[in-house]
Amino acid sequence: MQWMAWTWPTATFFICVAVALLIMTLLEILWPCTPRRGLLPLVTTRGDRFFITLLISAFLHAGFLAVSNAPVYFVSLMSLALAFVLMRWG
């Protein structure tokens, strides 16, 4: 584990992703998802929208870190808002 600098923000991120995947699994077991078309220009399931949200969030954070040394709190809030919109209406 020496190869990665484990900090509390890093650990919190991975714990949140693991908890989100657990919640997504439980939701799929309790209420199976049917593919639907929303804001995105393709038919998606709950898992597809979650994956797209993770990808967009990763690119937003990487882009922000590439151009700024500021804390990523604002981008994280933007990502959470985007996740809400995509999971609800995407």
N, C-alpha and C positions, 0 to 999 in steps of 0.2 A: 504494500500500500504506500510505499515511499514515492512512487512515481507521480502521485497527484497531491496537490496541496489541498487537503480537506479542511475547509473552513466551515463555520456554522452556516453561512448563506448557501454554500455548496451542498452541505448535508440537508439543509431544510428544503432546497429545491428537489433533490432526489427523493426525499421522504414524501413531499407533496405529490410528485409524479406517481410514486408507488401507491399512495392513498387514493389518488384519482383513478388509477387503473383498477384498484380493488372496488371502488364505488361503481365504476363502469361495468365491471363483471357482475356485481350484485344486481345492478339495474337490468342488465341483459337477462339474467336468470329470472328475476321477478316480473319484469315487463319487457318481453321481447320487442325489439325495434323493427319497424318496417321501413324500407327505403322510401325516401320522399325527396321532393325538389323544393328548395326554399330560395334564399338569397344567392346561394352558389349556383353556377350554371351547369350543375350536374346532379344526378340523383345520388344521395348520400344516406348512410346510416349514422347512428349516434357515434359509433367508433370512427368512421371516416371523418366526421366533423371534428372529433377530438384530436385525431392525428393531424389534420390540417391546421388546427389551432396551435398545436405544439410546434409544428414546423414554422408557421408564421411568427410565433413568439420567439423562437430561436433566432430567426433571421433579423427580427427587430432588435433583439438584444445585441447580437453580433454587430449589426450595423451601427448601433448607438455606441458601442464600445470602441468601434473602429474610428469614430470621429470625435469622441469626447472622453474625458477622464472623470466626468461627473458620476455620482451614484445613479444606479439604474432604477431607482424607485418610480420615477415617472413612467418609464418604459414598461415596468412591471405592472403598474396600474392600467396602462393602455392595453397590455396583453390580457389582463383579467377582464376588462371591458369587452375586448374583442372576443374572448372566449365565451362570455355570456351571450353576446349577440349571435355568434355563429352556432352555439349549441342550442339556442332558443329558436332562431329564425333562419339559420343557415341551411 
